[in-house]
């Protein structure tokens, strides 16, 4: 363990991740098995993510709404592949009332309150939303219908890890209805690009994107497209998905519209979403052995001013810090840590673990020299800056940190992407560096299952480049024109 209470990545990557979640005060396990409490600092990061993504979603023409958390069980039976895909993850409400136990020491389920039809706590919202859409859509004038929902989701996971896989998590899910297949497919691609651009521009994360295999696609979809990020340990993390639903759910829920010629037709649909999994991706993409590292765009505190003083010069140093903060008023998220009950060294350590991009150290000598010491979180570099230049330097530093983290993510993805020509090479990569493996696959599920059972690697996506690449399947040797991305994933 390092003196910051954080396990080194090369010692135990999984524990390193958990240590950062704890030491940066992002989240903690709750009393409910498999659920987490997102702490104020972690939720502040999520709010910044949500704010920017919500803006982009609304710019694409979607409006926010909210639908019930409870879904009648019968709704899941309407689309056969959908119920099969989620059946093992559902939490079910069977009764609606409690009563005092006979011994008077607690409560028990009132057996007389059994529901006529059980309710599923939503694992995803297609069914409840599309039942509603069947009443909202009747004419071509009602289309396109473009809705987004910010909500919580429950999936009864056996093995959980904060942000990456929890029984309850937060997400955004978009649902759109179009009169034509062409329009719907166009938006599937547009929303996938939105997630890709959001990851790059806002989260400083490079990703791959493309079509998912039949075994990995969303239950009930015609096709699913995913965004895949690469973590520092060489494992992939599915960042977000966009689904082409075709007419499957429209037919199941009797969503129909009358076109301009008076003909009744089934529309075409898509859905897409990202979740608090992004928080886990951010931790594992950018952080180091000293703690969390945040891109400035999503840092609740972009710069923290830390005064260093004794009783004789406290008031003067604090006043000087206030002047520095005033000079940075155009930068949102600047704080002064004026706590007197902890040392300056403790503050340096704490804010470093929390990933604050810029630390501004101010002591009596800095005040006398009319300057401050600026420290970059991503590199640890220090710079003495005159008070008259501090705003320009901090703004420049924040921009450089954002760009540097993106470049580092790009380099990580490139360095951990390997093209192989045989199954032996495939296994060699997994036994050493892991990462993304580009390999030809014939599309046969038996070949895919063999790879999964023998190596734990799965198909992640088929990129645009890989969709037109001649070669031979690394398992059966058949000719194929598709080179898929494989990886061990979270």
C-alpha positions as CSV (number, residue, x, y, z in Angstrom):
1,X,0.0,0.0,0.0
2,X,1.2,3.5,-0.8
3,X,1.1,6.1,1.9
4,X,-2.1,7.4,0.3
5,X,-3.9,4.2,1.1
6,X,-4.0,3.2,-2.6
7,X,-2.8,-0.1,-3.8
8,X,-0.5,0.1,-6.8
9,X,-1.9,-0.8,-10.2
10,X,0.9,-3.3,-10.8
11,X,0.2,-5.0,-7.5
12,X,-3.6,-5.5,-7.7
13,X,-5.5,-3.5,-10.3
14,X,-8.9,-4.5,-9.0
15,X,-8.0,-3.3,-5.5
16,X,-6.4,-0.2,-6.9
17,X,-9.8,0.7,-8.5
18,X,-11.7,0.1,-5.3
19,X,-9.2,2.1,-3.3
20,X,-9.6,5.1,-5.6
21,X,-13.4,4.9,-5.4
22,X,-13.1,5.0,-1.6
23,X,-10.2,7.6,-1.2
24,X,-11.6,10.0,-3.8
25,X,-15.0,9.7,-2.0
26,X,-16.9,8.8,-5.1
27,X,-19.1,6.0,-3.7
28,X,-19.5,3.3,-1.1
29,X,-21.4,0.0,-0.7
30,X,-24.8,0.4,0.7
31,X,-26.7,-1.8,3.2
32,X,-28.6,-3.3,0.2
33,X,-26.5,-6.0,-1.3
34,X,-25.1,-5.1,-4.7
35,X,-26.2,-1.4,-4.5
36,X,-24.0,1.6,-4.0
37,X,-24.3,5.1,-2.4
38,X,-23.0,7.7,-4.8
39,X,-21.4,10.3,-2.5
40,X,-21.6,14.1,-3.1
41,X,-18.3,14.4,-4.8
42,X,-19.0,11.4,-7.1
43,X,-22.5,12.7,-7.8
44,X,-21.2,16.2,-8.6
45,X,-19.1,14.5,-11.4
46,X,-22.1,12.7,-12.6
47,X,-24.1,15.9,-12.7
48,X,-21.5,17.6,-14.9
49,X,-21.6,14.5,-17.3
50,X,-25.4,14.6,-17.3
51,X,-25.6,18.3,-17.9
52,X,-23.4,18.2,-21.0
53,X,-24.9,15.0,-22.4
54,X,-28.4,16.2,-21.8
55,X,-27.6,19.4,-23.8
56,X,-26.4,17.3,-26.7
57,X,-29.4,15.0,-26.6
58,X,-31.8,18.0,-26.7
59,X,-29.8,19.6,-29.5
60,X,-30.5,16.4,-31.5
61,X,-34.2,17.1,-31.1
62,X,-35.2,14.8,-28.2
63,X,-37.3,15.8,-25.3
64,X,-37.1,14.5,-21.8
65,X,-39.9,12.5,-20.2
66,X,-40.3,10.1,-17.3
67,X,-42.0,6.6,-17.3
68,X,-42.9,4.3,-14.4
69,X,-40.3,2.2,-12.7
70,X,-42.8,-0.7,-12.5
71,X,-43.6,-2.8,-15.6
72,X,-46.4,-5.4,-15.8
73,X,-44.9,-8.8,-16.2
74,X,-47.1,-9.5,-19.2
75,X,-45.4,-6.7,-21.1
76,X,-42.1,-8.7,-21.2
77,X,-43.9,-11.6,-22.8
78,X,-44.9,-9.6,-25.8
79,X,-41.4,-9.6,-27.4
80,X,-40.0,-13.1,-27.1
81,X,-36.2,-12.4,-27.4
82,X,-36.5,-9.4,-25.1
83,X,-38.0,-11.4,-22.2
84,X,-35.4,-14.2,-22.7
85,X,-32.6,-11.6,-22.6
86,X,-33.6,-10.1,-19.3
87,X,-35.5,-12.9,-17.5
88,X,-32.6,-13.8,-15.2
89,X,-31.9,-10.2,-14.1
90,X,-35.4,-9.1,-13.0
91,X,-36.5,-8.0,-9.6
92,X,-40.2,-8.7,-9.1
93,X,-42.8,-7.1,-6.9
94,X,-45.4,-9.6,-5.8
95,X,-47.2,-7.9,-2.9
96,X,-48.2,-4.3,-2.0
97,X,-48.5,-4.2,1.8
98,X,-46.8,-5.2,5.0
99,X,-48.3,-6.0,8.4
100,X,-47.0,-6.3,11.9
101,X,-45.6,-9.7,12.8
102,X,-47.5,-11.8,15.4
103,X,-44.8,-11.3,18.1
104,X,-45.0,-7.5,17.5
105,X,-41.2,-7.3,16.9
106,X,-41.3,-6.4,13.2
107,X,-43.2,-6.6,10.0
108,X,-44.0,-9.4,7.5
109,X,-45.6,-9.5,4.1
110,X,-49.3,-9.4,4.2
111,X,-50.3,-12.5,2.3
112,X,-53.7,-10.9,1.5
113,X,-52.0,-8.2,-0.5
114,X,-50.8,-10.3,-3.4
115,X,-50.8,-8.5,-6.7
116,X,-53.1,-9.9,-9.5
117,X,-50.1,-9.4,-11.9
118,X,-46.6,-9.2,-10.7
119,X,-44.6,-6.0,-11.5
120,X,-41.0,-6.0,-12.8
121,X,-38.7,-3.3,-11.5
122,X,-37.4,-1.9,-14.8
123,X,-34.2,-3.5,-16.1
124,X,-34.7,-1.3,-19.2
125,X,-37.8,0.6,-20.3
126,X,-38.6,-0.4,-23.9
127,X,-41.8,-2.3,-22.9
128,X,-43.4,0.3,-20.6
129,X,-42.4,3.2,-23.0
130,X,-43.7,1.5,-26.1
131,X,-47.0,0.6,-24.5
132,X,-47.3,4.4,-24.0
133,X,-46.2,5.1,-27.5
134,X,-49.0,2.9,-28.9
135,X,-51.4,5.6,-27.5
136,X,-49.2,8.6,-28.6
137,X,-48.8,7.5,-32.2
138,X,-51.7,7.3,-34.7
139,X,-50.7,9.5,-37.6
140,X,-47.7,10.4,-39.7
141,X,-48.1,13.8,-38.1
142,X,-47.0,12.3,-34.8
143,X,-43.6,11.2,-36.2
144,X,-40.8,11.3,-35.6
145,X,-41.4,10.9,-31.8
146,X,-38.1,11.6,-30.0
147,X,-38.0,10.9,-26.3
148,X,-35.2,10.6,-23.7
149,X,-35.4,9.5,-20.1
150,X,-33.0,9.9,-17.2
151,X,-33.8,7.2,-14.7
152,X,-32.5,4.4,-12.4
153,X,-32.4,0.8,-13.6
154,X,-32.4,-2.5,-11.6
155,X,-30.6,-5.6,-12.8
156,X,-30.1,-8.4,-10.3
157,X,-26.3,-8.9,-10.7
158,X,-24.6,-11.7,-8.9
159,X,-21.1,-10.1,-8.8
160,X,-21.0,-6.4,-8.4
161,X,-18.4,-3.6,-8.4
162,X,-19.1,0.1,-7.9
163,X,-20.1,1.9,-11.1
164,X,-19.1,-1.0,-13.3
165,X,-21.8,-3.5,-12.4
166,X,-24.3,-2.8,-9.6
167,X,-27.9,-4.0,-9.0
168,X,-29.1,-0.5,-9.4
169,X,-27.5,2.2,-11.5
170,X,-28.4,5.5,-13.2
171,X,-28.6,6.1,-16.9
172,X,-30.1,7.9,-19.8
173,X,-32.1,6.0,-22.4
174,X,-33.4,7.5,-25.7
175,X,-36.3,6.1,-27.6
176,X,-37.4,7.2,-31.1
177,X,-40.1,6.3,-33.5
178,X,-39.8,7.0,-37.3
179,X,-42.0,6.4,-40.3
180,X,-39.2,4.7,-42.3
181,X,-36.4,2.2,-41.7
182,X,-33.9,4.6,-43.4
183,X,-34.6,7.4,-41.0
184,X,-34.4,5.2,-37.9
185,X,-31.1,3.6,-39.0
186,X,-29.6,7.0,-39.7
187,X,-30.3,8.1,-36.1
188,X,-28.8,4.8,-34.7
189,X,-25.6,5.9,-36.4
190,X,-25.9,9.5,-35.3
191,X,-26.4,8.7,-31.6
192,X,-23.5,6.3,-31.7
193,X,-21.4,9.1,-33.1
194,X,-22.7,11.5,-30.4
195,X,-21.4,9.1,-27.7
196,X,-18.1,8.7,-29.5
197,X,-17.7,12.5,-29.8
198,X,-18.8,13.0,-26.2
199,X,-16.2,10.6,-24.9
200,X,-13.5,12.3,-26.8
201,X,-14.4,16.0,-26.4
202,X,-15.7,15.9,-22.9
203,X,-14.3,12.8,-21.1
204,X,-10.9,12.8,-22.9
205,X,-11.4,9.2,-23.8
206,X,-10.7,7.5,-27.2
207,X,-12.9,4.6,-28.1
208,X,-13.7,2.2,-30.9
209,X,-17.3,1.7,-32.2
210,X,-19.1,-0.7,-34.4
211,X,-21.7,-3.4,-34.8
212,X,-22.1,-6.1,-32.1
213,X,-22.4,-9.8,-32.8
214,X,-25.7,-11.7,-32.6
215,X,-24.8,-13.1,-29.2
216,X,-23.8,-9.7,-27.8
217,X,-26.6,-7.6,-29.2
218,X,-29.5,-6.1,-27.2
219,X,-32.4,-8.5,-26.6
220,X,-35.1,-7.7,-29.1
221,X,-32.9,-5.6,-31.5
222,X,-32.3,-6.1,-35.2
223,X,-28.8,-4.8,-34.7
224,X,-26.8,-3.3,-31.8
225,X,-23.9,-0.9,-32.1
226,X,-21.5,-0.3,-29.3
227,X,-18.8,2.1,-28.1
228,X,-15.8,0.3,-26.6
229,X,-13.2,1.9,-24.3
230,X,-9.8,0.4,-23.3
231,X,-8.8,0.4,-19.7
232,X,-5.2,0.5,-18.4
233,X,-5.2,-3.2,-17.5
234,X,-6.0,-4.2,-21.1
235,X,-9.7,-5.0,-20.5
236,X,-12.4,-3.5,-22.6
237,X,-15.4,-1.6,-21.2
238,X,-18.6,-1.2,-23.1
239,X,-19.2,2.6,-22.8
240,X,-22.6,2.9,-24.5
241,X,-24.9,1.3,-27.1
242,X,-27.3,2.2,-29.9
243,X,-29.9,-0.2,-31.0
244,X,-31.8,-0.6,-34.3
245,X,-35.1,-2.2,-33.2
246,X,-36.7,-2.4,-36.6
247,X,-40.4,-3.0,-36.3
248,X,-40.0,-5.7,-33.6
249,X,-41.4,-3.7,-30.7
250,X,-43.9,-1.8,-32.9
251,X,-45.6,-5.1,-33.8
252,X,-45.4,-6.4,-30.3
253,X,-47.1,-3.3,-28.8
254,X,-49.3,-2.4,-31.7
255,X,-47.7,0.9,-32.5
256,X,-49.2,1.9,-35.8
257,X,-49.6,5.1,-37.8
258,X,-51.7,6.2,-40.8
259,X,-49.4,7.5,-43.6
260,X,-50.1,10.4,-46.0
261,X,-51.9,7.9,-48.4
262,X,-54.2,6.7,-45.6
263,X,-52.4,3.3,-45.2
264,X,-51.9,1.9,-41.7
265,X,-48.3,0.9,-41.1
266,X,-45.9,-0.1,-38.4
267,X,-43.2,2.4,-37.7
268,X,-39.5,1.8,-37.1
269,X,-37.7,2.3,-33.8
270,X,-34.4,2.7,-32.1
271,X,-33.1,3.1,-28.5
272,X,-29.7,4.1,-27.1
273,X,-28.1,4.8,-23.7
274,X,-25.2,5.3,-21.4
275,X,-25.0,4.9,-17.7
276,X,-23.0,5.6,-14.5
277,X,-20.6,2.9,-16.0
278,X,-18.9,6.0,-17.5
279,X,-17.7,6.9,-14.0
280,X,-15.8,3.6,-13.8
281,X,-14.4,4.1,-17.2
282,X,-13.1,7.6,-16.3
283,X,-11.4,6.2,-13.2
284,X,-9.7,3.4,-15.0
285,X,-8.7,5.4,-18.1
286,X,-7.1,8.4,-16.4
287,X,-6.2,7.7,-12.8
288,X,-2.8,6.8,-11.4
289,X,-1.2,5.3,-8.2
290,X,-1.7,8.6,-6.4
291,X,-5.5,8.6,-6.9
292,X,-8.2,9.9,-9.2
293,X,-7.3,12.0,-12.3
294,X,-10.1,14.0,-13.8
295,X,-10.4,15.8,-17.1
296,X,-11.1,19.5,-16.2
297,X,-14.5,19.4,-18.0
298,X,-16.0,17.0,-15.4
299,X,-14.0,18.2,-12.3
300,X,-16.3,19.7,-9.7
301,X,-13.3,21.6,-8.4
302,X,-11.1,22.6,-11.3
303,X,-8.6,24.5,-9.2
304,X,-8.1,24.5,-5.4
305,X,-6.2,27.3,-3.6
306,X,-4.3,26.0,-0.6
307,X,-3.0,28.7,1.9
308,X,0.1,27.9,3.9
309,X,0.3,30.0,7.0
310,X,1.0,30.3,10.7
311,X,-0.8,32.4,13.3
312,X,1.3,35.5,12.6
313,X,0.5,35.7,8.8
314,X,-2.8,33.8,8.6
315,X,-5.1,36.8,7.9
316,X,-2.7,38.2,5.2
317,X,-2.3,34.9,3.4
318,X,-6.0,34.2,3.4
319,X,-6.8,37.7,2.1
320,X,-4.2,37.1,-0.7
321,X,-5.9,33.8,-1.5
322,X,-9.2,35.6,-1.8
323,X,-7.6,38.0,-4.3
324,X,-6.4,35.1,-6.3
325,X,-9.8,33.5,-6.3
326,X,-11.4,36.8,-7.5
327,X,-8.9,36.9,-10.4
328,X,-10.1,33.5,-11.4
329,X,-13.8,34.3,-11.2
330,X,-14.4,33.5,-14.9
331,X,-13.3,29.9,-14.2
332,X,-16.1,27.8,-12.7
333,X,-15.1,25.5,-9.8
334,X,-12.3,27.4,-7.9
335,X,-12.2,26.8,-4.2
336,X,-10.1,27.9,-1.2
337,X,-9.3,25.2,1.3
338,X,-8.9,27.3,4.4
339,X,-9.4,24.5,7.0
340,X,-7.2,25.1,10.0
341,X,-7.5,21.7,11.7
342,X,-5.5,19.9,9.0
343,X,-2.0,20.5,7.7
344,X,-1.2,21.8,4.2
345,X,0.4,18.5,3.4
346,X,-2.8,16.7,4.3
347,X,-4.7,19.0,1.9
348,X,-2.2,18.4,-0.9
349,X,-2.7,14.7,-0.4
350,X,-6.5,14.8,-0.2
351,X,-7.0,17.0,-3.3
352,X,-4.5,14.9,-5.3
353,X,-6.5,11.8,-4.5
354,X,-9.7,13.6,-5.6
355,X,-8.1,14.4,-9.0
356,X,-8.4,18.2,-8.9
357,X,-6.7,19.3,-12.1
358,X,-4.8,22.3,-10.7
359,X,-3.5,23.0,-7.2
360,X,-2.5,26.5,-6.3
361,X,-0.1,26.7,-3.3
362,X,0.2,30.1,-1.5
363,X,2.5,30.9,1.4
364,X,4.0,34.0,2.9
365,X,7.0,34.0,0.5
366,X,4.7,33.7,-2.5
367,X,2.6,36.6,-1.2
368,X,5.8,38.7,-0.8
369,X,6.8,37.8,-4.4
370,X,3.3,38.5,-5.6
371,X,3.0,35.0,-7.1
372,X,1.7,31.5,-6.5
373,X,2.8,27.9,-7.2
374,X,0.7,26.0,-9.7
375,X,0.8,22.2,-9.7
376,X,-0.7,20.0,-12.5
377,X,-2.4,16.9,-11.2
378,X,-1.8,14.8,-14.4
379,X,2.0,15.3,-14.4
380,X,2.9,16.8,-11.0
381,X,4.7,19.6,-12.7
382,X,5.1,22.8,-10.7
383,X,5.3,26.4,-12.0
384,X,5.8,29.8,-10.2
385,X,3.3,32.2,-11.7
386,X,2.9,36.0,-11.1
387,X,-0.5,37.0,-9.8
388,X,-1.1,39.2,-12.9
389,X,-0.8,36.2,-15.2
390,X,-2.5,33.6,-13.1
391,X,-5.9,33.5,-14.8
392,X,-4.4,33.1,-18.3
393,X,-2.0,30.4,-17.0
394,X,-4.7,28.4,-15.2
395,X,-7.0,28.5,-18.2
396,X,-4.1,27.4,-20.5
397,X,-3.2,24.7,-18.0
398,X,-6.7,23.3,-17.8
399,X,-6.9,23.2,-21.6
400,X,-3.5,21.4,-21.8
401,X,-4.5,18.8,-19.2
402,X,-7.7,18.0,-21.1
403,X,-5.7,17.6,-24.3
404,X,-3.0,15.6,-22.6
405,X,-5.4,13.2,-21.1
406,X,-7.0,12.6,-24.5
407,X,-3.7,12.0,-26.1
408,X,-2.7,9.6,-23.3
409,X,-6.0,7.7,-23.9
410,X,-5.4,7.6,-27.6
411,X,-1.9,6.2,-27.0
412,X,-3.2,3.6,-24.6
413,X,-5.8,2.4,-27.2
414,X,-3.2,2.2,-30.0
415,X,-0.6,0.4,-27.8
416,X,-3.1,-2.2,-26.7
417,X,-4.6,-2.9,-30.1
418,X,-3.1,-6.0,-31.7
419,X,-3.8,-7.5,-35.2
420,X,-3.4,-11.3,-35.3
421,X,-3.4,-13.9,-38.1
422,X,-3.9,-17.1,-36.1
423,X,-5.6,-18.5,-33.0
424,X,-2.2,-19.1,-31.4
425,X,-1.3,-15.5,-31.8
426,X,-4.7,-14.6,-30.4
427,X,-4.0,-16.6,-27.2
428,X,-0.4,-15.2,-26.9
429,X,-1.7,-11.6,-26.8
430,X,-4.2,-12.5,-24.1
431,X,-1.5,-14.2,-22.0
432,X,0.7,-11.1,-22.1
433,X,-0.7,-7.6,-22.9
434,X,-4.4,-8.3,-23.4
435,X,-6.1,-5.3,-25.1
436,X,-8.1,-5.2,-28.3
437,X,-7.4,-8.0,-30.7
438,X,-8.2,-7.6,-34.4
439,X,-9.0,-11.0,-35.8
440,X,-10.9,-12.5,-38.7
441,X,-14.0,-14.4,-37.7
442,X,-16.4,-16.2,-40.0
443,X,-19.5,-15.2,-38.0
444,X,-20.3,-18.7,-36.9
445,X,-21.5,-18.8,-33.3
446,X,-19.6,-22.1,-32.6
447,X,-16.3,-20.4,-33.4
448,X,-17.3,-17.4,-31.3
449,X,-18.3,-19.7,-28.3
450,X,-15.0,-21.6,-28.6
451,X,-13.0,-18.4,-28.3
452,X,-15.1,-17.3,-25.3
453,X,-14.9,-20.6,-23.4
454,X,-11.2,-21.1,-24.0
455,X,-10.0,-17.5,-23.5
456,X,-12.8,-15.5,-21.9
457,X,-12.5,-13.0,-24.8
458,X,-15.7,-11.9,-26.5
459,X,-16.5,-10.1,-29.7
460,X,-16.7,-6.4,-28.9
461,X,-17.6,-4.9,-32.2
462,X,-17.2,-4.9,-36.0
463,X,-15.7,-1.5,-37.0
464,X,-16.3,0.2,-40.3
465,X,-12.7,-0.7,-41.3
466,X,-13.1,-4.3,-40.2
467,X,-16.3,-4.7,-42.2
468,X,-14.4,-4.9,-45.5
469,X,-11.3,-6.9,-44.6
470,X,-10.6,-10.2,-46.4
471,X,-9.0,-13.1,-44.4
472,X,-9.6,-16.5,-42.9
473,X,-11.4,-17.2,-39.6
474,X,-8.8,-17.9,-36.9
475,X,-10.8,-20.9,-35.7
476,X,-12.2,-22.8,-38.7
477,X,-10.2,-21.3,-41.5
478,X,-13.1,-20.3,-43.6
479,X,-12.8,-17.3,-45.9
480,X,-14.4,-14.1,-44.4
481,X,-14.6,-10.4,-45.2
482,X,-14.9,-9.3,-41.6
483,X,-12.2,-8.5,-39.1
484,X,-13.7,-8.3,-35.6
485,X,-12.5,-6.6,-32.4
486,X,-12.2,-9.1,-29.5
487,X,-11.2,-8.5,-25.9
488,X,-11.7,-9.7,-22.3
489,X,-14.1,-7.2,-20.9
490,X,-15.7,-5.8,-17.7
